[in-house]
Amino acid sequence: MINESYIKKYLTNELTAEECRELAAWVKADKQNSDFLFSLKDTYHRINYPRDKENADTEQEWQKLKEKIAQAAQNAPITCRRKIIPTAKRHLCMYAAALAVVCIVIGWHIRSFSTTEHSLHGAIKLKTGIGQQAQATLPDGSTVLLNACSELICRMNEWETVRNVQLNGEAIFHVTHDRHRPFHVHTRQYRIQVYGTKFNVIAYGEDTESVVTLEEGKVKVYSTNERDTVTLRPQESFVYNNLSHTYGIEQRSLNHLYALERREILLDGHTLEMKKEELSRHFGYTFTIAEELKNVTYRATLRDESLHEFLSVLSDITPQLTYRIDPSCRTVILQRNNGTGSDQTGKPVSRFARNGSGI
């Protein structure tokens, strides 16, 4: 029986390396444990899990989490052998909540131990939805922090000789050094090769540009036809234009590009037009911005504000802006204020660290 205290620690990202190994050993020890794990993962997909599930750190949140899992389990029962499923409902809720989070937060670390057929001979996929983040530990000890609306695929059948992953979206990689096995990140437009370093990749298919930014170490970027090669030094960014298929080297703010580690969106002299795709992935709404507002710049930090809170503060610091939310089309329409005020009301929130707009 696995120590229940480990379960709560997964929810708060406090599990030690030793405790992580113990949980992995528990999964590896019995195939029924593995079956139980993936049955619970299926249960996770059947419920609308709270966006910040991995950060639940209060007894009240924990109780709500257990109740929601219990309700889902009643609606869609899990079939496993009796000796694997705890008889008390309290245990079932706790295991379901925690192991679902295991699949999302460190799924590859666990699955590399528990599923020989699927892990060693196939591909493992990690995917995030709107407003979600996921962190994974790869079989070599490298870590990946995946941003919202992103997908990462790891091909385990190649892992013994070459470390290959495929990315669509944004991720921060901290790669364990191995001079005998290069680490490759494949995107639609280019390939990144490293041996051990920390770097950020933004490669959403719908964006006009994709960016590779190096924090430490050295990175090589290859074009898809392998004709062009660029070597990045720390604090340099490889910027690829998805429309013109051209690229260049720039100096971009690490504080801005690594804001996802702090669960922040930074507007540092940016316009809403520049940030609308990122905001859409964060809130799940498409932003339509009037021409008169596209050049208005802001200095602000968005953390855990809701859509209504964000728009309320935005209209408060931008007198000429009014907004309308269309839930049926999941669209936010930002227009010039004609003196009638916003279609939605609300008060500024102190958590929204605004430094003023460039009006």
C-alpha positions in Angstrom: 0.0 0.0 0.0 1.4 3.4 -1.0 1.8 6.0 1.7 -1.2 8.3 1.5 0.9 11.4 2.4 2.6 11.1 -0.9 -0.7 11.7 -2.6 -1.2 15.1 -1.1 2.4 16.0 -1.8 1.8 15.4 -5.5 -1.0 18.0 -5.4 1.4 20.6 -4.0 4.5 19.6 -5.9 6.4 18.7 -2.7 7.3 15.1 -3.3 11.0 14.3 -2.8 13.1 12.3 -5.2 13.0 9.3 -2.8 9.3 9.5 -2.4 8.9 9.7 -6.2 11.0 6.6 -6.6 8.8 4.7 -4.0 5.7 5.6 -5.9 7.2 4.5 -9.2 8.3 1.2 -7.6 4.7 0.7 -6.4 3.4 1.1 -9.9 6.1 -1.2 -11.3 5.6 -3.9 -8.6 2.3 -5.2 -9.9 0.6 -5.0 -13.3 -2.7 -4.5 -11.5 -1.3 -1.3 -10.0 -0.6 -0.2 -13.5 -4.1 -1.1 -14.6 -5.5 0.8 -11.6 -3.4 3.8 -12.5 -4.6 4.1 -16.1 -8.2 3.4 -15.1 -8.0 6.4 -12.8 -6.5 8.4 -15.6 -9.6 7.6 -17.7 -11.8 8.8 -14.8 -9.8 12.0 -14.8 -10.7 12.6 -18.4 -14.4 12.1 -17.7 -14.6 15.0 -15.2 -14.1 18.7 -15.6 -11.1 19.0 -13.3 -10.4 22.4 -11.7 -7.8 24.3 -13.7 -5.3 24.5 -10.7 -5.8 21.0 -9.5 -2.1 20.4 -8.9 -1.9 23.4 -6.6 -4.7 22.5 -4.2 -3.2 23.2 -0.8 -6.0 23.6 1.7 -8.2 21.0 3.4 -11.3 22.7 1.9 -9.9 22.3 -1.6 -8.9 18.7 -0.9 -12.4 17.8 0.3 -13.9 19.3 -2.8 -11.5 17.4 -4.9 -12.4 14.1 -3.3 -16.1 14.7 -3.6 -15.9 15.5 -7.3 -13.8 12.3 -8.0 -16.2 10.3 -5.9 -19.2 11.6 -8.0 -17.4 10.8 -11.2 -16.5 7.3 -10.0 -20.2 6.6 -9.2 -21.2 7.7 -12.7 -18.6 5.7 -14.4 -17.4 2.9 -12.2 -13.8 1.7 -12.4 -13.3 -2.1 -12.9 -10.2 -3.5 -11.2 -9.4 -6.4 -9.1 -10.5 -6.1 -5.5 -7.1 -6.3 -3.9 -6.0 -3.2 -5.8 -9.0 -1.0 -5.1 -9.2 0.2 -1.4 -12.6 -0.8 0.1 -13.1 2.5 1.8 -14.5 5.3 -0.4 -12.1 7.7 1.2 -9.2 5.8 -0.1 -10.7 5.5 -3.6 -11.2 9.3 -3.7 -7.7 10.0 -2.6 -6.1 7.6 -5.0 -8.2 8.8 -7.9 -7.4 12.4 -7.2 -3.7 11.9 -6.7 -2.9 9.4 -9.4 -4.9 11.4 -12.0 -2.5 14.3 -11.1 0.4 11.9 -11.3 -0.5 11.2 -15.0 -0.6 14.9 -15.8 2.2 16.3 -13.6 4.9 13.6 -13.9 3.2 11.1 -16.2 6.3 10.0 -18.1 8.4 9.5 -14.9 5.8 7.0 -13.7 4.9 5.4 -17.1 8.5 4.7 -18.0 8.5 2.3 -15.0 5.1 0.8 -15.4 4.3 0.1 -19.1 7.1 -1.7 -21.0 5.0 -2.3 -24.1 3.5 1.1 -24.4 6.5 3.1 -23.2 9.4 1.3 -24.9 7.8 0.5 -28.2 5.4 3.4 -28.8 4.9 7.1 -28.2 3.9 8.9 -25.0 1.9 12.1 -25.3 1.5 14.9 -22.8 -1.2 17.4 -23.6 -2.6 20.5 -21.9 -5.9 22.4 -22.3 -7.0 26.0 -22.0 -5.3 27.7 -19.0 -3.5 24.5 -17.9 0.2 23.8 -17.3 1.8 20.4 -16.9 5.3 19.3 -15.7 6.9 16.0 -16.7 10.1 14.2 -15.8 11.5 12.3 -18.8 13.3 8.9 -18.5 16.7 10.6 -18.6 15.8 13.0 -15.7 15.2 16.0 -18.0 12.2 18.1 -17.0 9.6 19.8 -19.2 7.2 22.5 -18.2 4.4 22.6 -20.7 2.2 25.7 -21.2 -1.5 25.9 -22.1 -2.8 24.3 -25.3 0.4 22.5 -25.9 1.3 18.9 -26.9 4.6 17.0 -26.4 5.2 13.6 -27.8 8.1 11.4 -26.7 9.1 8.4 -28.9 10.4 5.8 -26.4 11.6 3.3 -29.1 14.4 5.7 -30.0 15.3 6.8 -26.5 18.2 4.4 -26.0 20.3 6.1 -28.7 18.7 9.5 -29.4 16.4 11.6 -27.1 13.6 12.8 -29.4 10.5 14.8 -28.5 8.0 16.6 -30.7 6.5 19.9 -29.6 3.4 21.8 -30.7 3.0 24.7 -28.3 5.2 26.2 -25.6 7.6 24.4 -23.2 10.6 25.1 -21.0 13.2 22.3 -21.2 15.8 21.6 -18.6 17.8 18.9 -20.3 20.1 16.5 -18.4 23.6 16.5 -19.9 24.6 13.4 -21.9 27.3 13.9 -24.5 26.7 10.5 -26.0 22.9 11.1 -26.6 21.9 14.4 -28.1 18.4 15.8 -27.1 16.2 16.9 -30.1 13.1 18.9 -30.0 11.2 18.8 -33.3 8.7 21.5 -34.4 6.9 22.0 -37.7 9.6 24.4 -39.0 12.9 23.4 -37.4 14.8 21.0 -35.1 16.6 21.9 -31.9 19.7 19.9 -30.7 21.2 20.1 -27.3 23.3 17.9 -25.0 22.4 19.5 -21.7 20.9 23.0 -21.1 17.9 25.1 -20.3 15.8 26.7 -23.0 12.3 27.9 -23.9 10.5 27.0 -27.1 7.3 28.8 -28.3 6.0 26.9 -31.4 2.2 27.3 -31.7 1.0 26.5 -35.2 -1.4 29.4 -35.2 1.1 32.1 -34.2 2.9 34.3 -36.8 6.3 33.5 -35.3 8.0 30.8 -33.2 10.8 31.5 -30.8 13.7 29.5 -29.2 15.3 31.3 -26.3 18.4 30.0 -24.5 18.9 30.6 -20.8 22.1 28.6 -20.2 24.4 26.3 -22.2 24.3 26.0 -26.0 21.6 25.2 -28.5 21.8 24.4 -32.2 18.7 25.1 -34.4 18.4 23.3 -37.8 16.0 24.2 -40.6 13.6 21.4 -41.7 15.8 20.8 -44.8 18.9 20.7 -42.6 20.6 23.3 -44.9 20.7 26.1 -42.3 22.1 25.9 -38.8 22.1 28.5 -36.1 24.0 28.3 -32.8 22.5 30.2 -29.8 24.4 31.6 -26.9 22.8 32.4 -23.5 20.1 35.1 -23.6 19.8 34.9 -27.4 16.5 34.1 -29.2 16.0 32.4 -32.6 12.9 34.0 -34.1 11.2 32.2 -37.0 8.5 34.0 -39.1 5.9 31.4 -40.0 4.5 33.5 -42.8 7.7 34.5 -44.6 9.7 31.5 -43.5 12.6 33.7 -42.6 14.5 33.9 -39.3 16.9 36.0 -37.2 18.7 36.2 -33.9 17.4 38.7 -31.3 17.9 39.6 -27.7 14.6 39.1 -25.9 13.7 39.4 -22.2 14.2 36.2 -20.3 11.9 37.6 -17.6 9.1 37.8 -20.1 9.8 34.5 -21.9 10.1 32.5 -18.7 7.1 34.0 -17.0 5.3 30.7 -17.4 7.4 29.3 -14.6 5.8 31.9 -12.3 2.3 31.2 -13.9 2.3 34.8 -15.2 1.5 36.7 -18.4 3.6 39.9 -18.7 2.5 42.9 -20.6 5.7 44.9 -20.7 5.0 47.6 -23.3 2.9 45.2 -25.3 -0.4 45.8 -27.0 -3.4 43.6 -26.6 -3.0 42.8 -30.3 0.4 41.4 -29.6 -0.8 39.3 -26.7 -4.2 38.2 -28.0 -3.2 34.6 -28.9 -1.6 34.1 -25.5 -4.7 35.5 -23.8 -6.9 33.2 -25.8 -5.0 30.2 -24.7 -5.2 31.3 -21.1 -8.9 32.2 -21.0 -10.3 30.1 -23.8 -11.9 33.1 -25.5 -11.0 34.6 -28.9 -10.2 38.3 -28.6 -11.4 40.7 -31.3 -9.8 44.2 -30.9 -11.0 47.4 -32.6 -8.4 49.2 -34.8 -8.4 52.2 -32.5 -7.2 50.1 -29.6 -4.6 48.0 -31.4 -1.7 50.4 -30.6 -2.5 51.0 -26.9 0.4 49.6 -24.9 0.3 48.2 -21.3 2.6 47.4 -18.4 1.0 44.8 -16.2 1.3 41.3 -14.8 -1.6 38.9 -15.2 -1.5 36.1 -12.6 -4.7 34.2 -11.5 -7.4 36.7 -12.4 -10.6 35.4 -14.0 -11.6 36.8 -17.4 -14.1 39.1 -15.9 -11.6 40.4 -13.4 -9.0 41.0 -16.1 -11.4 42.9 -18.4 -12.7 44.9 -15.5 -9.2 46.1 -14.6 -8.4 46.6 -18.3 -11.4 49.0 -18.8 -10.6 50.7 -15.5 -7.1 51.7 -16.7 -8.1 52.3 -20.3 -11.0 54.9 -20.2 -11.6 54.7 -24.0 -12.1 50.9 -23.9 -15.3 49.0 -23.6 -15.8 45.3 -23.9 -18.5 42.7 -24.5 -18.3 39.0 -23.8 -20.2 36.6 -26.1 -20.3 33.2 -24.3 -22.0 31.4 -27.1 -19.2 32.2 -29.5 -16.6 32.3 -26.7 -15.5 35.7 -28.0 -14.4 38.9 -26.2 -15.0 42.1 -28.3 -12.9 45.1 -27.3 -14.2 48.4 -28.7 -13.7 52.1 -28.3 -15.8 53.6 -25.6 -18.5 55.9 -26.9 -19.4 57.1 -23.4 -21.8 54.4 -22.5 -19.4 52.4 -20.4 -18.6 48.7 -20.5 -21.2 46.0 -21.1 -19.8 44.1 -18.1 -19.1 45.5 -14.6 -16.6 44.8 -11.9 -14.0 46.2 -9.6 -10.2 46.3 -10.1 -8.4 43.5 -8.4 -5.2 44.2 -6.4 -3.6 40.9 -7.6 -3.4 42.4 -11.1 -0.1 44.2 -10.9 -0.6 47.0 -13.3 2.0 49.7 -13.9 -0.2 51.8 -16.1 -1.0 51.8 -19.8 0.7 53.5 -22.7 -2.1 55.9 -23.4 
